[in-house]
Structures are given as structure tokens and as C-alpha cells.
């Protein structure tokens, strides 16, 4: 059987699949050529990440296809229910990248709290002539310890982010319409563990009480955070979106920063990918990354291994 990993797969996944007798094709096929390629090569499994879309045209016209796999959490680039109705298996790896995303959230938070995102732009250009000026400009940093992190969405990634926050000595509060309480296990390097029971509260309470806010929700039909939500936040608040583009109103975000309603923000995902709005790219109060939440070697190894295990269980 043949597996097409159209957006790539870690070596760990390739090895596991080959050891199980699968042929792995790492060709990156253009979207408009996928149907022909799958049919010509009798592909049984199509693996994608966020770049490749698996819509009805592929599902309807590829008789050899048995499994569609998504390396990661979000499935909005796949017509999941339609594929299942047609008898296909649809798999993903919801837990594999949780900690990687959580660490990226805190990379942004640490950077914003100490102005690293802006300092790293300016120091290479003028650090030799404006050293004292920048030292004064970046002298009002804040510590995360003792501050309140608010989580909008408290699933796997939200919980992983909470664990990092607890390890830093932060207070964690969360809103999730589908979860009432979570008993989090925080594990340490020496195998000791502590448990923290966190009861979810209202979205409005999270917005009002948080020093830092991180979004961890699936793709939405409307904004989770827009003008009214920014008005509820502290004027010293920092917000991070490493979830999905379109859950935060980017125009309202820029306006909230410019009007002093919040201090700043971080975006790993955007409404318009791969061409984010220029007003976001040029804003000195925003810390930006190009959708790399799951882009660690460790996460990709876990994703590859988990996809391979699921494929082997289904087809072998």
C-alpha cells in the first residue's frame, strides 16, 4: 500500500510505515494535480498538514483512498464528515504538538514582557549609536511570575499551556464552554508530580482578570475576540493567538493597541495566510511568527509516529 505524505512527515513516521510494509511517497503535489496523482499512483493514504486541502473533489474522485491523515490538531482543511460518510477513515494527532505550542506561547510572552521582539529589531540597526536610549526604552519590563494567565479554550493545548504557567508560578484561570473543571498533573524531571484543580469561569471574568491571555480554540465562523472583548481587558494586558487565524479580529487588535486598551499581542496565525496584513507586520507592539506552533523536531517525531501507528492499526 502507498502513503502520500504531501506536506511531509518526520523520519520516525517514514521508518515505522516502511517497517510495516508501506511504500511512502514524499512528493509534494500541487493542489490541482492531487486527484490525478492519487489515481495514477493508487495512493491508499493521504497525509497532510495545513497546506494541502482535502475537499469533496478529492474524496469523490479518488477510489483508492482509504485514509486521510492530518499531522496536527486542526481539521478545518479537510471535509471530515463528508469523507467519513464516503467510508474513509480520517485521523489526526491532537496531543502530539500540545507542548510545542505551549512553549511558543511563552516564547512570545517572555519576549513581549521584556521587549525582546522590538529590541531584536533595533539593536542590530542602531545598537551602537543608541545603546543608552534603548536601555532606557526597554527598562520597564515585567515578570510573569505571580501574574494571571487567562486561557480561552481549555482543551489539550490550553492545558499544556497552563502547566507551563503553573511551573512559572503564575495563577491560571480558564474559560471553556465544554469543560467545567480539570485536574492538571504537573510532572517534574525527577518524576515528582503536583496536581492542580482548575474550575473554568466565564469568558468575561477571564478577560477582566487576566494579565496575559492565550487563545486555544478551533476555527470559528466569527471572532472570539473583537472590539467588545478588548474593552473588558486590562490596559496592561497582552494577548496571544497561536490557535487559528480568524478567531481574533486583527483590525480591532491593532486599534486596541493604538488606543491603549491593551499593551500588546502576539500572533502565530493570521486571517490571511500566507500574506498577513502589513499593519500587523509593521506594528512594534506585536510579536509575530509564521504559523510554527507545532514546528519542533520533537513534535514532528511524535506526529509522525502517531500517524504511522494509527495507519498500521487500521490497514494491517
C-alpha positions in Angstrom: 0.0 0.0 0.0 1.1 3.5 -0.8 1.2 6.5 1.5 1.5 10.0 0.1 2.8 12.5 2.7 2.0 15.6 0.7 3.1 18.1 3.3 5.9 15.9 4.6 6.3 13.6 7.6 9.1 13.1 10.1 11.7 10.3 9.6 10.2 8.5 12.6 6.9 8.1 10.8 8.5 7.1 7.5 10.6 4.4 9.2 7.6 3.0 11.1 5.5 2.8 7.9 8.2 1.2 5.8 8.9 -1.3 8.5 5.2 -2.2 8.4 5.4 -2.8 4.6 4.0 0.5 3.3 5.6 2.5 0.5 6.0 6.1 1.5 5.9 8.9 -1.2 7.3 12.3 0.0 6.4 14.1 -3.3 4.8 17.5 -2.8 1.9 17.5 -5.3 0.2 20.8 -6.4 -3.3 21.0 -5.1 -4.9 21.0 -8.6 -2.9 17.9 -9.5 -3.7 15.8 -6.5 -6.6 13.8 -7.9 -4.7 12.7 -10.9 -1.6 11.8 -8.9 -3.5 9.8 -6.3 -5.3 7.9 -9.0 -2.2 7.3 -11.2 -0.2 6.0 -8.2 -3.0 4.2 -6.4 -2.5 6.0 -3.2 -4.2 4.4 -0.2 -3.3 7.0 2.5 -3.0 10.8 2.0 -1.2 12.6 4.8 -1.4 16.4 5.0 -0.7 19.3 7.4 -2.2 22.8 6.9 -1.0 23.5 3.3 -3.0 20.8 1.4 -6.8 20.9 1.3 -8.8 17.7 1.1 -12.2 18.7 -0.1 -15.1 16.8 -1.9 -13.3 16.8 -5.3 -10.5 14.6 -3.9 -12.9 12.5 -1.7 -15.3 11.8 -4.6 -12.7 11.1 -7.3 -10.1 9.0 -5.6 -11.3 5.4 -5.3 -8.1 4.1 -4.0 -8.0 6.5 -1.0 -8.9 4.8 2.3 -7.3 7.1 4.9 -6.9 10.9 5.2 -4.5 11.9 7.9 -3.8 15.3 9.4 -0.4 15.8 11.1 -1.6 18.1 13.9 -4.8 19.2 15.6 -7.0 21.3 13.4 -9.0 19.6 10.7 -10.5 22.6 9.0 -8.6 21.9 5.8 -10.4 18.5 5.4 -14.1 17.8 4.8 -14.1 15.4 7.7 -17.7 14.4 7.9 -18.1 14.0 4.2 -15.1 11.8 4.0 -16.5 9.6 6.8 -19.8 9.4 5.0 -17.9 8.0 2.0 -16.4 5.3 4.1 -12.9 6.8 4.6 -11.0 6.9 7.8 -9.9 10.4 9.0 -7.2 10.6 11.6 -5.1 13.3 13.3 -2.7 13.8 16.2 -4.4 16.1 18.6 -1.9 15.6 21.5 1.4 15.4 19.8 2.1 19.1 19.4 0.4 20.5 22.5 3.6 21.2 24.5 5.3 22.7 21.5 2.5 25.2 21.0 2.5 25.9 24.8 6.3 26.7 24.7 5.8 29.0 21.7 3.1 30.9 23.6 5.6 31.5 26.4 8.4 32.4 24.0 6.1 35.2 22.8 5.1 36.2 26.3 8.7 36.4 27.6 9.7 38.4 24.5 6.9 40.9 24.9 7.3 41.2 28.7 11.0 42.2 28.2 10.6 43.9 24.8 12.8 41.3 23.1 10.7 41.3 19.9 11.4 45.1 19.4 14.9 45.1 20.8 15.9 42.4 18.4 14.8 44.6 15.5 16.5 47.7 16.7 19.8 46.6 18.2 21.3 45.2 15.0 20.5 48.5 13.2 21.3 51.2 15.8 22.6 49.4 19.0 26.0 51.0 18.6 24.7 54.6 18.4 21.5 54.4 20.5 22.5 52.0 23.3 21.6 54.2 26.2 18.4 55.3 24.5 17.3 51.7 24.0 18.4 50.7 27.5 16.0 53.3 28.9 13.2 52.4 26.4 13.3 48.7 27.4 13.9 49.2 31.1 10.2 48.8 32.1 9.9 45.0 31.7 7.6 42.9 33.7 7.9 39.4 35.3 5.4 36.6 34.6 5.7 35.0 38.0 2.8 36.0 40.2 0.7 37.2 37.2 -2.6 35.8 36.0 -2.7 33.8 32.7 -6.2 33.6 31.2 -6.9 30.8 28.8 -9.8 31.0 26.3 -10.2 27.3 25.4 -9.1 24.6 27.9 -8.5 21.5 25.8 -5.2 19.7 25.3 -3.2 22.7 24.2 -4.8 25.0 26.7 -4.0 22.6 29.5 -0.4 22.2 28.3 -0.1 26.0 28.3 -1.5 26.0 31.9 1.2 23.6 33.0 4.0 25.8 31.8 2.3 28.8 33.5 2.0 26.9 36.8 5.6 25.9 36.6 6.5 29.6 36.4 4.4 30.4 39.4 1.5 32.1 37.6 -2.1 31.9 38.5 -4.2 30.2 35.8 -7.8 30.9 35.0 -9.7 29.5 32.1 -12.9 29.6 30.1 -14.3 26.7 28.0 -18.0 26.2 27.3 -17.5 22.4 27.2 -15.3 21.9 30.3 -16.3 22.6 33.9 -13.1 21.5 35.7 -9.7 19.9 35.0 -7.3 18.2 37.5 -3.9 19.0 35.9 -0.9 16.9 36.7 2.3 18.9 36.6 5.2 16.5 36.3 8.8 17.3 37.1 12.2 16.0 35.9 12.6 13.7 38.9 9.2 12.1 38.5 7.6 14.0 41.3 4.2 15.5 40.4 1.7 18.0 41.7 -2.0 18.3 41.0 -3.9 21.5 40.4 -7.7 21.6 40.2 -8.8 24.4 37.9 -12.5 25.2 37.6 -13.5 27.1 34.5 -15.1 30.5 34.8 -16.9 32.9 32.4 -15.2 34.4 29.4 -15.9 37.9 30.8 -14.2 37.1 34.1 -11.1 35.7 32.2 -10.9 38.8 30.1 -11.2 41.2 33.1 -8.9 39.4 35.5 -6.0 38.3 33.2 -2.6 40.0 32.8 -1.9 37.7 29.9 -4.5 35.9 27.6 -3.8 33.0 25.3 -6.4 31.6 22.8 -6.7 27.9 22.3 -9.9 27.3 20.3 -10.7 25.7 16.9 -11.6 27.6 13.8 -14.7 29.7 14.2 -17.3 31.3 12.0 -17.0 34.6 13.9 -14.4 36.3 16.1 -13.9 35.1 19.7 -12.1 38.3 20.5 -13.1 41.7 18.9 -13.8 45.3 20.0 -16.1 44.5 22.9 -13.7 41.9 24.3 -10.8 44.3 24.2 -12.7 46.8 26.2 -13.0 44.3 29.0 -9.3 43.7 29.2 -6.7 45.4 31.4 -4.8 48.2 29.6 -1.7 46.3 30.6 -2.9 43.0 29.1 -1.0 41.1 26.4 -2.9 38.6 24.2 -1.5 35.7 22.2 -3.2 33.8 19.3 -1.4 30.5 18.4 -4.7 28.8 17.7 -6.3 29.6 14.3 -6.5 32.7 12.1 -9.8 34.3 12.3 -10.6 33.8 15.9 -9.2 37.3 16.8 -10.3 40.4 15.0 -6.9 41.7 13.7 -8.2 45.2 12.9 -9.7 45.5 16.4 -6.5 44.2 17.8 -4.4 47.0 16.2 -6.9 49.6 17.2 -7.0 48.3 20.8 -3.2 48.6 21.0 -3.1 52.1 19.4 -5.8 53.4 21.7 -4.1 51.9 24.8 -6.9 49.4 25.7 -4.2 46.7 25.8 -0.4 46.7 25.9 0.4 44.3 23.0 -0.1 41.0 21.4 1.4 38.0 19.6 0.3 36.2 16.6 1.4 32.8 15.2 -1.6 32.5 13.0 -3.4 35.1 10.8 -6.6 35.7 9.0 -4.8 36.0 5.7 -2.1 33.3 5.4 0.4 33.3 3.9 0.1 37.1 3.3 -0.6 38.8 6.7 -1.7 42.4 6.6 1.1 44.9 6.5 -0.3 46.8 9.5 0.4 43.7 11.6 3.8 43.1 10.2 5.0 46.6 10.9 3.4 47.1 14.4 6.1 47.4 17.1 3.7 46.2 19.8 3.2 42.8 18.1 5.4 39.7 18.4 5.0 37.6 15.2 5.8 34.1 14.0 4.8 32.4 10.7 2.5 29.6 12.0 5.2 27.5 13.7 3.4 26.3 16.8 4.0 22.6 16.1 7.3 23.2 14.3 9.7 21.4 16.7 11.7 18.3 16.0 10.2 16.6 19.0 6.6 17.4 18.0 7.1 16.3 14.4 8.6 13.0 15.6 5.6 12.4 17.8 3.2 13.3 15.0 5.0 11.0 12.5 5.0 8.1 15.0 1.3 8.6 16.0 0.1 8.8 12.4 2.1 5.7 11.5 0.6 3.8 14.4 -2.9 4.7 13.5 -2.4 3.8 9.8 -0.9 0.4 10.7 -3.8 -0.3 13.1 -6.4 0.5 10.5 -4.9 -1.2 7.5 -2.9 -4.0 9.0 
